[in-house]
Amino acid sequence: MLSIPQEKLKEMLIEGGAVTADVFDAAEKESGRMGGDVSDVLIARNAITQKYYFDLLAKFFAVERATLVGRALPQDVVQLISEDIARGKRVIVFGKNADGSFDVAMENPVDLEAIEYLKRSLKGSVNPYLVLPEDMNYGFTFYGRRSADSFKKIIEDNIAASLRIKNEGADEAAEEVPIVAIVDTVVSYAISSRASDIHIEALEAEVLVRYRVDGILHEIARIPSPVHPAIAARIKLLAGLKLDEHNKPQDGRFRYKTGADAVDIRVGIMPTFYGEKIVMRILSATARPQSLEELGMLDDHAAVFKENSKKTYGMLLVSGPTGSGKTTTLYSLMNLLNRSDVNIVTIEDPIEYDMKYVNQTQVNPAQGITFATGLREIVRQDPNIVMVGEIRDEETADIAVQAALTGHLVLSTLHTNDAPSAVPRLFDLKVLPFLAAAVLNVVLAQRLVRKICLTCITSYKPDEKLAASIQEQLTSLKLKEDVKVPKLLFKGQGCPTCNNTGYKGRIGIFEMLAVSEDIRRIIATQGFSLDILYEEARKEGMVTMFQDGLRKVERGMTTIEEILRVIRE
């Protein structure tokens, strides 16, 4: 990875007024402990932006910068280098010039060995450009587009071949080339499509393959039912599961490599009426936890969240339905708290990211490790910060509360619709009101909404008919605040970058209940009223989830339709 020597980077950053010497020194010390680069720490702490750092890289190494996102790259030029080579060497050929030279985007444009290889392969001179990782990933999608064109044919050809396999059980068929090719194609195409989940569902007469992209399920293919047992066996084989077990749920995982990149595939198998349903969650094996700002948290919410995370005891809860990004938010927070002077211990189900210097434990009921038993042991490990993947039963709630009362900062999640509802949920879990009032520091509720594609974003003024329709929908939600339709709205027109959806990626919309002394008194009061709690929180400035979504609509981050869709859910 291209990097600037630390002393020179410090000099450049201080001269540019980006950071102070104290901020740099603290980041340098932390990077030494984490075994990473000081620039990664500065970016994670939002001291500098990634773009600013890459501008410094270009200046230091005297190379040109290029931006690929949003450009219509010539597909025949991109594919002059195979996808495996492009991903392995982190290069994208994006232009061919009249003089026979080639413009190449590189993450390391001073890699002479890679440049010489490209010269030989392209049979021409190379003009290297430095690009951001997002530009590189955008370039890789052009390989995915070719895969999309051939995906159906590959699947059909291998289905036909697999159906010709005779007198073999599913176990043996799992090793056959056609079955291997089907599973490999389904997974690789999902990765290139930016899917977060792959669903393989057994129906009466066929098997349905669907991808979840930016939170929305899309049908991808239908496969004949006779092939399903072999596909299920192949996935079980990869995930280390029992091939002969068909009547019980199974969970496993495996690592899948695409060039130099790797993803972890988390596998869940559930028996259904017509056969086993398979869901594969795709997790980047190399992704770093995002900053709170990257998650979509605006400055006021981020400031309150960070301030409460500095406390040495108490409880910080993130609430929302399954798939709303709660665990990702906790990982972002742990990344901020992960310092040499604190001991962070977690109990998770499952472990989604591998965090250096964080002691992570996986729930394993077969071995007697549940959230409750694991948490009971964790508090004997001298932790400063305890992360519990989810508080889902009375025993876990009781131990978590006791830990928060006795000098530990406890981070966890709950399933509630909004932030104030976390309080009665704790009561349901038999947490006494005065204890809930004592331990709660802040509750964050969240949902995920799709981001407008920045390549094809456009603004428009809603006409009277559209404004009246949106206002009617807002009224039907029976919100406790008076909300008007913004005069200027934004949307994505649809382009190749976003597969003509108008959306690319997701961000959070948040509602934060900061527990003040007045709110503590309301929680501890006999005859607790959620309405009184809500009114006090609003009086103290709590921004509701809908209001936060509306702020992001006005900033052009998402659409009013997305907010309405998610709030209704």
C-alpha positions as CSV (number, residue, x, y, z in Angstrom):
1,M,0.0,0.0,0.0
2,L,1.3,3.4,-1.0
3,S,2.2,5.6,2.0
4,I,4.1,8.7,3.0
5,P,7.0,8.4,5.5
6,Q,5.5,9.4,8.9
7,E,7.9,12.4,9.5
8,K,7.2,13.8,6.1
9,L,3.4,13.2,6.5
10,K,3.5,15.0,9.8
11,E,5.3,17.9,8.3
12,M,2.8,18.1,5.3
13,L,-0.3,17.9,7.5
14,I,0.9,20.5,10.0
15,E,2.0,22.8,7.3
16,G,-1.4,22.5,5.6
17,G,-3.2,23.2,8.9
18,A,-5.0,19.8,8.8
19,V,-3.9,18.6,12.2
20,T,-1.9,19.7,15.2
21,A,1.3,18.0,16.3
22,D,-0.5,16.6,19.4
23,V,-3.2,15.0,17.2
24,F,-0.7,13.4,14.9
25,D,1.5,12.1,17.8
26,A,-1.5,10.5,19.4
27,A,-2.5,8.9,16.1
28,E,1.1,7.7,15.5
29,K,1.1,6.0,18.9
30,E,-2.2,4.3,18.2
31,S,-1.1,3.1,14.8
32,G,2.0,1.6,16.3
33,R,-0.1,-0.4,18.7
34,M,-2.6,-1.5,16.0
35,G,0.2,-2.4,13.6
36,G,-1.3,-0.2,10.9
37,D,-0.5,3.1,9.1
38,V,-1.0,6.5,10.9
39,S,-3.0,7.7,8.0
40,D,-5.7,5.0,8.6
41,V,-6.0,6.2,12.2
42,L,-6.3,9.8,11.2
43,I,-9.0,9.0,8.6
44,A,-10.9,6.7,11.0
45,R,-10.9,9.5,13.6
46,N,-12.1,12.0,11.0
47,A,-9.1,14.1,11.5
48,I,-8.5,14.1,7.7
49,T,-10.6,12.8,4.8
50,Q,-9.4,10.0,2.6
51,K,-9.5,12.3,-0.5
52,Y,-7.3,14.8,1.3
53,Y,-4.8,12.1,2.1
54,F,-4.7,10.8,-1.5
55,D,-4.1,14.4,-2.7
56,L,-1.1,14.5,-0.4
57,L,0.1,11.1,-1.8
58,A,-0.2,12.5,-5.4
59,K,1.8,15.6,-4.4
60,F,4.5,13.6,-2.6
61,F,5.0,11.0,-5.3
62,A,4.5,13.5,-8.1
63,V,1.8,11.5,-9.9
64,E,-1.5,12.5,-11.4
65,R,-4.8,11.9,-9.7
66,A,-7.8,10.5,-11.6
67,T,-11.5,10.1,-10.8
68,L,-13.3,7.1,-12.3
69,V,-16.7,7.2,-10.5
70,G,-19.4,8.3,-12.9
71,R,-17.3,8.0,-16.0
72,A,-18.4,5.7,-18.9
73,L,-15.3,3.5,-19.1
74,P,-14.9,1.8,-22.5
75,Q,-15.5,-1.9,-21.7
76,D,-13.3,-3.2,-24.4
77,V,-10.4,-1.2,-23.0
78,V,-11.1,-2.2,-19.3
79,Q,-11.1,-5.8,-20.3
80,L,-7.7,-5.7,-22.0
81,I,-6.5,-6.9,-18.6
82,S,-8.3,-9.9,-17.1
83,E,-10.4,-9.4,-13.9
84,D,-8.1,-11.6,-11.8
85,I,-5.0,-9.6,-12.8
86,A,-6.8,-6.3,-12.4
87,R,-7.9,-7.2,-8.9
88,G,-4.6,-8.8,-7.9
89,K,-2.5,-5.8,-9.0
90,R,-5.2,-3.3,-8.2
91,V,-5.3,-1.6,-11.6
92,I,-7.9,-0.5,-14.1
93,V,-7.1,0.3,-17.7
94,F,-9.6,3.2,-18.4
95,G,-8.3,4.9,-21.6
96,K,-6.4,4.2,-24.8
97,N,-4.7,7.3,-26.5
98,A,-4.0,8.1,-30.1
99,D,-0.2,7.6,-29.5
100,G,-0.9,4.0,-28.5
101,S,-0.4,4.6,-24.7
102,F,-2.8,3.5,-22.0
103,D,-4.2,5.4,-19.1
104,V,-4.2,3.1,-16.0
105,A,-5.7,3.7,-12.6
106,M,-3.6,2.3,-9.8
107,E,-3.6,2.2,-6.1
108,N,0.2,2.3,-6.3
109,P,1.2,4.2,-9.4
110,V,4.9,4.0,-8.5
111,D,4.9,0.2,-8.5
112,L,7.5,-0.2,-11.3
113,E,7.1,-4.0,-11.4
114,A,3.4,-3.6,-12.1
115,I,3.9,-0.9,-14.6
116,E,6.4,-3.1,-16.5
117,Y,4.0,-6.0,-16.5
118,L,1.3,-3.7,-17.9
119,K,3.6,-2.5,-20.6
120,R,4.3,-6.1,-21.7
121,S,0.6,-7.1,-21.5
122,L,-0.8,-4.1,-23.3
123,K,2.1,-3.8,-25.7
124,G,2.3,-0.1,-25.2
125,S,3.4,2.6,-22.8
126,V,1.5,3.3,-19.6
127,N,0.3,6.5,-17.9
128,P,-0.3,5.7,-14.3
129,Y,-2.8,7.6,-12.2
130,L,-3.5,7.5,-8.5
131,V,-7.2,6.8,-7.6
132,L,-9.3,6.3,-4.5
133,P,-10.4,2.8,-3.5
134,E,-14.0,3.8,-4.4
135,D,-12.8,4.6,-8.0
136,M,-11.0,1.2,-8.2
137,N,-14.1,-0.6,-7.0
138,Y,-16.2,1.4,-9.6
139,G,-13.8,0.2,-12.3
140,F,-14.2,-3.4,-11.2
141,T,-18.0,-3.2,-11.7
142,F,-17.3,-3.1,-15.5
143,Y,-16.1,-6.7,-15.2
144,G,-19.3,-7.4,-13.3
145,R,-21.4,-6.0,-16.2
146,R,-19.8,-8.4,-18.5
147,S,-20.5,-11.2,-16.0
148,A,-24.1,-10.0,-15.9
149,D,-24.4,-10.5,-19.6
150,S,-23.0,-14.0,-19.4
151,F,-24.4,-15.0,-16.0
152,K,-27.6,-16.5,-17.4
153,K,-25.8,-18.5,-20.1
154,I,-23.2,-19.9,-17.5
155,I,-26.0,-20.9,-15.2
156,E,-28.1,-22.5,-17.9
157,D,-25.1,-24.4,-19.4
158,N,-24.1,-25.8,-16.0
159,I,-27.6,-26.7,-15.1
160,A,-27.9,-28.7,-18.3
161,A,-24.6,-30.4,-17.5
162,S,-25.6,-31.1,-13.9
163,L,-28.9,-32.7,-14.9
164,R,-26.9,-35.2,-17.0
165,I,-25.1,-36.4,-14.0
166,K,-26.7,-39.8,-13.3
167,N,-26.6,-42.3,-10.4
168,E,-24.9,-39.9,-8.0
169,G,-26.1,-38.7,-4.6
170,A,-26.0,-35.0,-3.7
171,D,-22.7,-35.6,-1.7
172,E,-20.9,-36.8,-4.8
173,A,-22.6,-34.3,-7.1
174,A,-21.3,-31.5,-4.8
175,E,-17.8,-32.2,-6.2
176,E,-18.9,-32.2,-9.8
177,V,-17.7,-29.4,-12.1
178,P,-21.1,-28.1,-13.1
179,I,-22.3,-27.8,-9.5
180,V,-19.1,-26.1,-8.4
181,A,-19.4,-23.7,-11.4
182,I,-23.1,-22.8,-10.5
183,V,-22.3,-22.0,-6.9
184,D,-19.1,-20.1,-7.8
185,T,-21.0,-18.1,-10.4
186,V,-23.8,-17.2,-8.1
187,V,-21.4,-16.0,-5.4
188,S,-19.0,-14.1,-7.7
189,Y,-21.9,-12.4,-9.5
190,A,-23.4,-11.4,-6.1
191,I,-20.1,-9.8,-5.0
192,S,-19.8,-7.9,-8.3
193,S,-23.5,-6.8,-7.8
194,R,-22.7,-5.4,-4.3
195,A,-25.2,-7.8,-2.8
196,S,-25.2,-8.2,1.0
197,D,-27.2,-11.5,1.0
198,I,-27.8,-14.4,-1.3
199,H,-31.1,-16.2,-0.9
200,I,-31.5,-19.7,-2.4
201,E,-35.1,-20.8,-1.8
202,A,-36.7,-24.2,-2.6
203,L,-40.1,-23.8,-4.2
204,E,-42.5,-26.5,-5.4
205,A,-41.2,-26.8,-8.9
206,E,-38.0,-24.8,-9.0
207,V,-35.4,-23.0,-6.9
208,L,-35.4,-19.2,-6.6
209,V,-32.1,-17.3,-6.4
210,R,-32.4,-13.7,-5.1
211,Y,-29.9,-11.1,-4.1
212,R,-30.4,-8.3,-1.5
213,V,-28.8,-5.1,-2.8
214,D,-29.0,-2.0,-0.7
215,G,-31.7,-3.6,1.4
216,I,-34.0,-4.6,-1.5
217,L,-34.4,-8.2,-2.7
218,H,-34.0,-8.8,-6.5
219,E,-34.8,-12.0,-8.3
220,I,-31.7,-13.2,-10.2
221,A,-32.4,-16.7,-11.5
222,R,-34.7,-19.8,-11.3
223,I,-33.1,-23.2,-11.2
224,P,-34.7,-26.6,-11.7
225,S,-35.6,-28.4,-8.4
226,P,-33.5,-31.6,-9.2
227,V,-30.3,-29.5,-9.0
228,H,-31.1,-28.1,-5.5
229,P,-29.8,-31.0,-3.3
230,A,-26.4,-30.9,-5.0
231,I,-26.2,-27.0,-4.7
232,A,-27.1,-27.3,-1.0
233,A,-24.5,-30.0,-0.5
234,R,-21.8,-27.9,-2.2
235,I,-22.5,-25.0,0.0
236,K,-22.5,-27.2,3.1
237,L,-19.2,-28.7,2.0
238,L,-17.7,-25.2,1.7
239,A,-19.1,-24.1,5.1
240,G,-18.0,-27.2,7.0
241,L,-21.6,-28.3,7.7
242,K,-23.1,-31.8,7.9
243,L,-24.0,-33.0,4.4
244,D,-26.4,-35.7,5.6
245,E,-28.4,-33.4,8.0
246,H,-31.6,-32.1,6.3
247,N,-34.1,-31.6,9.1
248,K,-32.3,-29.2,11.5
249,P,-31.0,-25.6,11.0
250,Q,-27.2,-25.3,10.4
251,D,-24.9,-22.3,10.5
252,G,-21.4,-22.0,9.1
253,R,-19.1,-19.8,7.1
254,F,-16.3,-19.9,4.5
255,R,-13.9,-17.5,2.8
256,Y,-14.2,-16.7,-0.9
257,K,-11.4,-15.1,-2.9
258,T,-11.8,-12.8,-5.9
259,G,-8.4,-11.9,-7.1
260,A,-6.5,-10.3,-4.2
261,D,-9.7,-9.5,-2.4
262,A,-11.5,-11.9,0.0
263,V,-15.0,-12.0,1.5
264,D,-16.4,-14.1,4.3
265,I,-19.6,-15.9,3.5
266,R,-21.8,-16.6,6.5
267,V,-24.2,-19.5,5.7
268,G,-27.5,-20.2,7.3
269,I,-29.5,-23.3,6.3
270,M,-33.2,-23.8,7.4
271,P,-35.4,-26.7,6.5
272,T,-38.6,-25.6,4.7
273,F,-41.6,-27.5,3.2
274,Y,-40.0,-28.0,-0.2
275,G,-36.4,-28.3,0.9
276,E,-33.6,-26.4,2.6
277,K,-33.5,-22.6,2.3
278,I,-30.0,-21.2,2.2
279,V,-29.1,-17.6,3.0
280,M,-25.5,-16.4,2.6
281,R,-24.4,-13.1,4.1
282,I,-21.5,-11.5,2.3
283,L,-19.0,-9.8,4.7
284,S,-15.8,-8.2,3.5
285,A,-12.8,-9.9,5.1
286,T,-10.7,-6.8,4.8
287,A,-13.2,-4.0,5.5
288,R,-12.4,-1.5,8.2
289,P,-15.1,-0.2,10.6
290,Q,-16.5,3.0,9.2
291,S,-16.5,6.3,11.1
292,L,-19.8,7.5,12.6
293,E,-19.9,10.2,9.9
294,E,-19.5,7.5,7.1
295,L,-22.5,5.7,8.6
296,G,-24.5,8.8,7.9
297,M,-24.5,10.3,11.4
298,L,-24.8,14.1,11.3
299,D,-22.6,16.3,13.5
300,D,-25.1,16.8,16.4
301,H,-25.8,13.1,16.8
302,A,-22.1,12.1,16.4
303,A,-21.1,14.6,19.1
304,V,-23.6,13.3,21.6
305,F,-22.7,9.6,20.8
306,K,-19.0,10.2,21.1
307,E,-19.4,12.2,24.4
308,N,-21.4,9.4,26.0
309,S,-18.9,6.8,24.9
310,K,-16.2,8.6,26.9
311,K,-18.0,7.6,30.2
312,T,-16.3,4.8,32.1
313,Y,-19.5,3.1,33.2
314,G,-23.2,2.8,32.2
315,M,-25.0,1.4,29.2
316,L,-25.1,2.6,25.6
317,L,-27.8,0.8,23.6
318,V,-28.5,0.7,19.8
319,S,-32.0,-0.3,18.9
320,G,-33.8,-1.2,15.7
321,P,-35.1,-4.2,13.7
322,T,-33.0,-7.0,12.3
323,G,-30.8,-5.8,9.5
324,S,-30.9,-2.1,10.5
325,G,-27.1,-1.9,11.0
326,K,-27.0,-1.9,14.8
327,T,-23.9,-4.1,15.0
328,T,-22.1,-2.1,12.4
329,T,-22.7,1.0,14.5
330,L,-21.3,-0.7,17.6
331,Y,-18.2,-1.7,15.7
332,S,-17.6,1.9,14.5
333,L,-17.9,3.0,18.2
334,M,-15.5,0.2,19.4
335,N,-13.0,1.3,16.7
336,L,-13.1,4.8,18.3
337,L,-12.6,3.4,21.8
338,N,-10.0,0.8,20.9
339,R,-6.9,2.3,22.6
340,S,-4.0,0.8,24.5
341,D,-5.3,1.9,27.9
342,V,-8.6,0.0,27.6
343,N,-9.6,-3.7,27.6
344,I,-12.5,-4.3,25.2
345,V,-14.2,-7.8,25.4
346,T,-17.2,-8.9,23.3
347,I,-19.7,-11.7,23.2
348,E,-21.2,-11.9,19.7
349,D,-23.5,-14.0,17.5
350,P,-21.8,-14.0,15.0
351,I,-18.5,-12.2,15.0
352,E,-18.8,-10.1,11.9
353,Y,-15.5,-8.2,11.9
354,D,-12.1,-9.2,13.2
355,M,-10.9,-6.3,15.3
356,K,-7.3,-6.2,16.4
357,Y,-6.7,-5.9,20.2
358,V,-10.4,-6.6,20.9
359,N,-11.1,-9.9,22.7
360,Q,-14.0,-11.4,20.7
361,T,-16.0,-14.4,21.8
362,Q,-18.5,-16.3,19.6
363,V,-21.8,-17.5,21.0
364,N,-21.8,-21.3,20.9
365,P,-24.8,-22.9,22.6
366,A,-23.5,-26.5,21.8
367,Q,-20.5,-25.7,24.0
368,G,-22.5,-23.9,26.7
369,I,-21.6,-20.4,25.5
370,T,-24.7,-18.1,25.4
371,F,-24.9,-14.4,25.8
372,A,-25.7,-14.8,29.5
373,T,-22.9,-17.4,30.3
374,G,-20.4,-15.6,28.1
375,L,-21.1,-12.3,29.7
376,R,-20.8,-13.8,33.2
377,E,-17.3,-14.9,32.3
378,I,-16.4,-11.7,30.5
379,V,-16.9,-9.6,33.7
380,R,-14.1,-11.7,35.3
381,Q,-11.7,-10.8,32.5
382,D,-11.1,-7.3,33.9
383,P,-12.7,-5.4,31.0
384,N,-13.2,-1.7,30.7
385,I,-15.7,-2.0,27.9
386,V,-18.1,-4.9,27.3
387,M,-19.9,-5.4,24.0
388,V,-22.9,-7.7,24.1
389,G,-24.2,-8.5,20.6
390,E,-27.8,-8.5,21.8
391,I,-29.8,-8.3,25.1
392,R,-32.5,-10.9,24.4
393,D,-33.4,-12.5,27.7
394,E,-33.8,-11.6,31.4
395,E,-30.5,-13.2,32.5
396,T,-28.4,-11.3,30.0
397,A,-30.2,-8.1,30.8
398,D,-29.5,-8.6,34.6
399,I,-25.8,-9.3,34.1
400,A,-25.4,-6.4,31.7
401,V,-27.0,-4.0,34.1
402,Q,-24.9,-5.2,37.0
403,A,-21.8,-4.8,34.8
404,A,-22.8,-1.3,33.9
405,L,-23.3,-0.5,37.6
406,T,-19.9,-1.7,38.6
407,G,-17.5,0.3,36.5
408,H,-17.9,-1.1,33.0
409,L,-19.1,0.6,29.9
410,V,-21.6,-1.8,28.3
411,L,-22.5,-1.6,24.6
412,S,-25.4,-3.6,23.3
413,T,-28.4,-3.8,21.0
414,L,-32.2,-4.2,21.5
415,H,-35.1,-4.8,19.2
416,T,-37.3,-1.7,19.5
417,N,-39.0,0.6,17.1
418,D,-37.6,3.9,18.5
419,A,-35.2,5.1,21.1
420,P,-37.6,5.8,24.0
421,S,-39.2,2.4,23.6
422,A,-35.9,0.8,24.8
423,V,-36.9,1.8,28.4
424,P,-40.2,-0.3,28.6
425,R,-38.3,-3.1,26.7
426,L,-35.8,-3.2,29.6
427,F,-38.7,-3.3,32.0
428,D,-40.1,-6.3,30.1
429,L,-36.8,-8.0,30.7
430,K,-37.3,-7.5,34.4
431,V,-34.8,-4.6,34.8
432,L,-36.1,-2.6,37.8
433,P,-36.9,1.1,36.9
434,F,-34.4,2.6,39.3
435,L,-31.7,0.4,37.8
436,A,-32.6,1.3,34.2
437,A,-32.5,4.9,35.2
438,A,-29.1,4.5,36.8
439,V,-27.3,2.7,34.0
440,L,-28.7,4.2,30.8
441,N,-26.4,6.8,29.2
442,V,-27.8,7.0,25.7
443,V,-30.1,5.0,23.4
444,L,-29.7,5.2,19.6
445,A,-32.4,3.9,17.3
446,Q,-31.7,3.5,13.6
447,R,-32.9,2.3,10.2
448,L,-31.0,2.1,6.9
449,V,-32.1,4.0,3.8
450,R,-30.7,3.8,0.3
451,K,-28.4,6.7,-0.8
452,I,-29.0,8.6,-4.0
453,C,-26.5,7.7,-6.6
454,L,-24.0,10.6,-6.8
455,T,-23.4,9.9,-10.5
456,C,-26.9,10.6,-11.7
457,I,-28.3,12.8,-8.9
458,T,-30.6,15.6,-9.9
459,S,-32.8,18.1,-8.1
460,Y,-36.4,18.9,-8.8
461,K,-39.3,20.9,-7.3
462,P,-42.3,18.8,-6.6
463,D,-45.4,19.9,-8.4
464,E,-48.7,20.5,-6.5
465,K,-50.0,17.0,-7.2
466,L,-46.8,15.2,-6.0
467,A,-46.5,17.5,-2.9
468,A,-50.1,16.8,-2.0
469,S,-49.5,13.1,-2.4
470,I,-46.4,13.2,-0.2
471,Q,-48.2,15.4,2.4
472,E,-51.0,12.9,2.5
473,Q,-48.6,10.1,3.2
474,L,-46.9,12.1,5.9
475,T,-50.3,12.8,7.6
476,S,-51.2,9.1,7.5
477,L,-48.1,8.3,9.5
478,K,-49.6,10.2,12.4
479,L,-46.3,11.7,13.4
480,K,-46.1,13.7,16.6
481,E,-44.4,16.6,14.8
482,D,-45.8,18.9,12.1
483,V,-43.8,18.1,8.9
484,K,-44.0,19.9,5.6
485,V,-42.8,18.7,2.2
486,P,-39.4,20.3,1.3
487,K,-39.6,22.7,-1.6
488,L,-36.6,21.1,-3.3
489,L,-36.1,17.4,-3.6
490,F,-33.4,15.1,-5.0
491,K,-33.4,11.8,-6.8
492,G,-31.2,9.6,-9.0
493,Q,-32.2,9.5,-12.6
494,G,-30.7,6.0,-13.1
495,C,-27.3,5.2,-14.7
496,P,-25.0,2.2,-15.3
497,T,-23.2,3.0,-11.9
498,C,-26.4,2.2,-9.9
499,N,-27.8,-0.4,-12.3
500,N,-30.5,2.2,-13.3
501,T,-32.0,2.2,-9.8
502,G,-31.1,5.8,-8.9
503,Y,-29.6,4.5,-5.6
504,K,-26.1,3.3,-4.6
505,G,-25.2,2.3,-1.0
506,R,-27.0,2.9,2.2
507,I,-26.8,5.3,5.2
508,G,-28.5,5.4,8.6
509,I,-31.2,7.6,9.9
510,F,-31.1,8.0,13.6
511,E,-33.0,8.9,16.7
512,M,-30.9,9.6,19.9
513,L,-32.2,9.6,23.4
514,A,-29.5,11.2,25.6
515,V,-30.5,10.4,29.3
516,S,-30.4,13.6,31.3
517,E,-31.2,13.8,35.0
518,D,-34.8,14.8,34.3
519,I,-35.2,11.8,32.0
520,R,-33.7,9.5,34.7
521,R,-36.4,10.8,37.1
522,I,-39.1,10.0,34.6
523,I,-37.7,6.5,34.0
524,A,-37.5,5.8,37.8
525,T,-41.0,7.2,38.5
526,Q,-43.6,4.7,39.7
527,G,-46.3,4.5,37.0
528,F,-43.8,5.2,34.2
529,S,-45.4,6.8,31.1
530,L,-43.7,6.4,27.6
531,D,-45.6,9.5,26.4
532,I,-44.2,11.7,29.2
533,L,-40.7,10.3,28.4
534,Y,-41.2,11.1,24.7
535,E,-42.4,14.7,25.4
536,E,-39.5,15.4,27.8
537,A,-37.0,14.0,25.2
538,R,-38.5,16.2,22.5
539,K,-38.4,19.2,24.8
540,E,-34.7,18.5,25.4
541,G,-34.0,18.5,21.7
542,M,-34.3,14.9,20.6
543,V,-34.4,14.7,16.8
544,T,-36.8,12.0,15.8
545,M,-35.8,9.4,13.2
546,F,-38.2,10.9,10.7
547,Q,-36.8,14.4,11.3
548,D,-33.2,13.1,10.8
549,G,-34.4,11.4,7.6
550,L,-35.9,14.6,6.4
551,R,-32.6,16.5,7.1
552,K,-30.9,14.0,4.8
553,V,-33.6,14.4,2.1
554,E,-32.9,18.2,2.2
555,R,-29.2,17.6,1.9
556,G,-29.6,15.3,-1.2
557,M,-28.4,12.2,0.6
558,T,-31.6,10.2,0.1
559,T,-35.2,10.5,-1.2
560,I,-38.5,11.2,0.6
561,E,-39.8,7.9,-0.9
562,E,-37.0,6.0,0.9
563,I,-37.8,7.7,4.3
564,L,-41.5,6.9,3.9
565,R,-40.7,3.3,3.0
566,V,-38.4,2.7,5.9
567,I,-40.5,4.5,8.5
568,R,-43.5,2.4,7.5
569,E,-41.5,-0.7,8.0
